[in-house]
């Protein structure tokens, strides 16, 4: 693994006005509040922008078209299934893809760094981890283990695929990876009410994933490793905690707030650590429900087994949908 140096990326900037050879994919569902800022942040930068929409009933698709993005609609099943459908079916114009959430924005420094990396013919890298600068209640959560919060978002689409996980999914890449210096800005404009709603659903999905892991019924997943920074290490620690650690919510708070210096982020840091503790408590309670009941409503989140499309075949209805609304 390699880490991109700041001086290298500055030296290899793309010519002014040139579009970077990357296809940006933005999964959405009712993102009219967040999407405009994200699209403006990448306006004129990427060669292709695709909004992968799960049949929003607000102005998401209209906003995307107004800002020059192509819109593809596909029924949502899970986060990983949605992204893998895009990798299997969309006719990308470029070799590289860059997955962005609607509440994430690349900074000018990150865009320049990516342009330099993708414009270097001597680089034998197939994907890049990108750090995330998480904003909570207007403040950057820099401590508590939440920065840089590495995620593999930029990769060659033919060598990467998302793991079989319904939430908090990561890319399994067949190739070499590097780490970008500059982070994504992660700032949700939907407010705290949406934060609570979203994490209630996320905790249900996470409980199902933990249940699958403990039951040995999970699919192909990221290989946990203590020696790999980022998602692999976090996954290992999470699996060890759910298999062996009692009082997980309390220990998580102590770990984030004291061991990882979350207190240095002030009141926002305390609130964020407290909410993450409550999220862990939700997962634990929902896991108890799953293990005690064969008819738990949470089982509706269990992933369905679907056929993976071959490289030379596209689902007819999906292809028609793409052509009709592009």
C-alpha positions in Angstrom: 0.0 0.0 0.0 1.2 3.5 -0.7 0.3 7.0 0.5 0.0 9.9 -1.9 2.4 12.7 -1.1 1.1 16.3 -1.2 4.0 17.5 -3.3 3.5 14.8 -5.9 -0.2 15.7 -6.4 0.5 19.4 -6.7 3.2 18.7 -9.4 0.8 16.6 -11.5 -2.3 18.8 -11.6 -4.5 18.5 -14.7 -4.4 21.4 -17.2 -6.8 24.2 -16.3 -10.3 23.5 -17.6 -9.7 19.8 -18.3 -12.2 17.4 -17.0 -10.8 14.6 -14.9 -11.3 11.1 -16.4 -13.6 9.8 -13.7 -17.3 8.9 -13.4 -18.9 10.2 -10.2 -21.8 8.1 -8.9 -24.1 9.6 -6.3 -26.7 7.3 -4.8 -29.8 9.2 -3.7 -33.2 9.0 -2.1 -35.0 12.3 -1.4 -31.8 14.4 -1.2 -33.1 17.8 -2.5 -31.5 19.5 0.5 -28.0 18.0 0.1 -27.6 17.3 -3.6 -27.3 20.9 -4.9 -24.1 21.6 -2.9 -22.6 18.3 -3.9 -23.3 18.8 -7.6 -21.9 22.4 -7.4 -18.8 21.1 -5.8 -18.0 18.8 -8.8 -19.4 21.1 -11.5 -17.1 21.1 -14.5 -14.6 18.7 -12.8 -15.6 15.1 -13.6 -16.0 13.7 -17.1 -19.3 12.1 -16.0 -21.8 12.6 -13.1 -24.4 9.9 -12.5 -27.2 10.3 -9.9 -28.3 6.7 -8.9 -31.7 7.4 -7.5 -34.0 5.1 -5.6 -37.3 6.7 -6.9 -37.2 9.9 -4.9 -40.5 11.7 -4.4 -39.0 15.1 -3.9 -37.1 17.3 -6.4 -33.9 15.2 -6.4 -34.0 14.1 -10.0 -35.1 17.5 -11.2 -32.1 19.1 -9.4 -29.7 16.6 -10.8 -30.8 17.3 -14.4 -30.7 21.0 -13.8 -27.1 20.7 -12.8 -26.1 18.6 -15.8 -26.0 15.2 -14.2 -27.5 12.0 -15.8 -30.2 10.3 -13.7 -30.6 6.6 -13.4 -33.4 5.1 -11.2 -33.2 1.7 -9.7 -35.3 0.1 -6.9 -33.4 0.1 -3.6 -32.6 -3.2 -1.9 -29.6 -2.5 0.1 -26.6 -0.1 -0.1 -24.2 -2.7 -1.4 -26.7 -4.2 -3.9 -27.5 -0.7 -5.3 -23.9 0.1 -5.8 -23.1 -3.3 -7.3 -26.0 -2.9 -9.7 -24.4 0.3 -10.9 -21.0 -1.4 -11.3 -22.6 -4.3 -13.2 -25.0 -2.3 -15.5 -24.1 1.3 -16.1 -22.0 2.1 -19.3 -19.3 4.2 -17.7 -17.4 6.5 -20.0 -14.3 6.2 -17.9 -12.2 3.5 -16.2 -12.3 5.2 -12.8 -15.4 5.6 -10.6 -15.8 7.8 -7.6 -18.7 7.0 -5.2 -20.0 10.0 -3.3 -22.9 10.3 -0.9 -25.2 13.2 -1.5 -24.0 14.8 1.8 -20.3 14.6 0.8 -18.3 17.2 -1.1 -14.7 17.0 -2.4 -12.7 20.0 -1.5 -10.7 21.9 -4.2 -7.5 20.4 -2.7 -8.9 16.8 -3.0 -10.1 17.4 -6.6 -6.7 18.7 -7.6 -5.0 15.7 -5.9 -7.3 13.2 -7.7 -6.7 15.0 -11.0 -3.0 14.6 -10.5 -3.2 11.0 -9.5 -5.4 9.9 -12.4 -3.2 12.0 -14.8 -0.1 10.1 -13.9 0.5 7.3 -16.4 3.3 5.8 -14.2 1.0 5.1 -11.2 0.3 1.3 -10.8 -2.6 1.9 -8.3 -6.1 0.5 -8.8 -7.9 2.3 -6.0 -7.6 5.0 -3.4 -8.8 5.4 0.2 -10.3 8.8 0.9 -10.5 10.3 4.4 -13.7 11.9 5.6 -14.0 15.2 7.6 -17.2 14.6 9.5 -19.2 17.7 10.5 -21.7 17.4 13.4 -23.9 20.3 14.5 -21.6 22.6 12.6 -18.3 21.4 14.1 -15.6 19.1 12.7 -15.4 15.9 14.8 -11.7 15.5 14.6 -11.2 13.1 17.5 -12.9 10.1 19.0 -11.6 7.9 16.2 -13.6 9.6 13.5 -10.8 11.1 11.5 -9.6 10.3 8.9 -12.3 7.6 8.7 -10.9 5.9 5.6 -13.2 4.7 2.9 -12.3 3.2 -0.5 -14.3 5.4 -2.8 -12.1 5.9 -5.9 -11.2 2.8 -7.9 -11.2 1.2 -11.3 -14.7 -0.2 -11.8 -13.6 -3.5 -13.3 -11.5 -4.5 -10.2 -13.8 -3.5 -7.4 -17.1 -4.7 -5.9 -18.9 -4.0 -2.7 -19.1 -6.7 -0.1 -22.2 -8.6 0.7 -23.3 -6.3 3.5 -26.6 -4.4 3.7 -25.1 -1.4 5.6 -21.7 0.1 6.3 -20.4 -1.7 3.2 -16.9 -1.5 1.8 -15.2 -2.2 -1.5 -13.3 -5.5 -2.1 -10.6 -4.5 -4.5 -8.5 -6.9 -6.6 -5.5 -4.7 -7.0 -3.2 -2.2 -5.3 -4.5 0.7 -3.2 -3.2 4.1 -2.1 -4.3 6.7 0.4 -5.2 10.3 -0.6 -4.0 13.2 1.6 -7.0 15.5 1.4 -10.4 14.5 2.8 -14.0 14.6 1.7 -16.2 17.0 3.6 -19.2 15.1 5.1 -21.9 17.5 6.2 -25.6 16.5 6.2 -28.0 19.5 5.8 -31.1 17.5 6.8 -30.7 18.2 10.5 -30.9 16.1 13.6 -34.4 14.7 13.0 -33.2 13.0 9.9 -30.0 11.9 11.7 -32.1 10.0 14.3 -34.4 8.5 11.7 -31.5 7.4 9.6 -29.5 5.8 12.5 -32.6 4.0 13.7 -32.7 2.2 10.3 -28.9 1.8 10.3 -28.9 0.1 13.7 -31.6 -2.3 12.5 -29.5 -3.2 9.5 -26.3 -3.5 11.5 -28.1 -5.8 14.0 -29.0 -8.1 11.1 -25.4 -8.0 9.9 -24.1 -8.9 13.3 -26.7 -11.7 13.6 -25.5 -13.0 10.2 -21.9 -12.9 11.3 -22.4 -14.7 14.6 -24.7 -17.2 12.9 -22.1 -17.8 10.1 -24.6 -17.0 7.3 -23.0 -13.8 6.0 -21.8 -13.5 2.4 -18.5 -12.4 0.9 -17.1 -9.7 3.2 -14.1 -7.5 3.7 -11.2 -9.5 5.3 -10.6 -8.1 8.8 -7.0 -7.4 9.7 -5.3 -5.6 12.5 -2.4 -4.7 10.3 -4.4 -2.8 7.7 -5.5 0.7 8.7 -9.0 1.8 7.9 -12.1 -0.5 7.4 -10.2 -3.8 7.8 -9.0 -2.9 11.2 -12.4 -1.4 12.3 -14.1 -4.6 11.1 -11.8 -6.8 13.1 -12.3 -4.8 16.3 -16.1 -4.8 15.7 -16.2 -8.5 15.2 -14.1 -9.2 18.3 -16.4 -6.8 20.4 -19.6 -8.5 19.3 -18.2 -12.0 19.9 -16.4 -11.4 23.2 -17.0 -8.0 24.8 -19.7 -7.3 27.4 -21.1 -3.8 28.0 -20.3 -2.7 24.5 -22.1 0.6 24.5 -20.4 1.8 27.7 -17.0 0.6 26.6 -17.5 2.3 23.2 -18.2 5.6 24.9 -15.1 5.3 27.2 -13.0 4.4 24.1 -14.2 7.3 22.0 -14.5 10.0 24.6 -11.4 9.3 26.7 -9.0 6.8 24.9 -9.5 8.6 21.5 -9.7 12.1 23.0 -13.3 12.8 21.9 -13.5 15.4 24.7 -11.2 17.6 22.7 -14.1 18.4 20.4 -16.0 20.1 23.2 -19.7 19.9 23.6 -20.2 18.6 20.0 -17.7 15.9 20.7 -19.5 14.8 23.9 -22.9 14.8 22.1 -21.5 12.9 19.2 -19.9 10.2 21.4 -23.2 9.9 23.4 -25.2 9.4 20.2 -22.8 6.8 18.9 -23.1 5.0 22.3 -26.9 5.0 22.0 -26.5 3.7 18.4 -24.5 0.8 19.8 -27.1 0.2 22.5 -29.8 0.1 19.8 -27.8 -2.5 17.8 -27.3 -4.6 21.0 -31.0 -4.6 21.9 -32.1 -5.4 18.3 -29.6 -8.2 18.2 -31.2 -9.6 21.3 -34.6 -9.5 19.6 -33.3 -11.3 16.5 -31.7 -14.1 18.6 -34.9 -14.6 20.6 -37.5 -14.4 18.0 -37.9 -16.2 14.6 -40.5 -13.7 13.6 -38.8 -10.4 14.4 -39.8 -7.5 12.1 -36.1 -6.8 11.7 -35.8 -9.9 9.5 -37.3 -7.9 6.7 -33.8 -6.4 6.3 -32.3 -9.8 5.5 -30.8 -9.6 2.0 -32.4 -11.5 -0.8 -30.3 -13.8 -3.0 -30.2 -12.4 -6.5 -28.5 -13.3 -9.7 -25.4 -11.3 -10.4 -25.5 -10.0 -13.9 -22.7 -11.1 -16.2 -20.3 -8.5 -17.7 -21.9 -8.8 -21.1 -25.6 -8.8 -20.1 -27.7 -5.9 -18.7 -31.2 -6.4 -17.3 -33.6 -5.2 -20.0 -35.9 -3.2 -17.8 -33.0 -1.5 -16.1 -31.4 -0.6 -19.4 -34.7 0.8 -20.7 -35.0 2.8 -17.5 -31.6 4.3 -18.0 -32.2 5.3 -21.6 -35.6 6.8 -20.7 -34.5 9.1 -18.0 -31.0 10.0 -18.8 
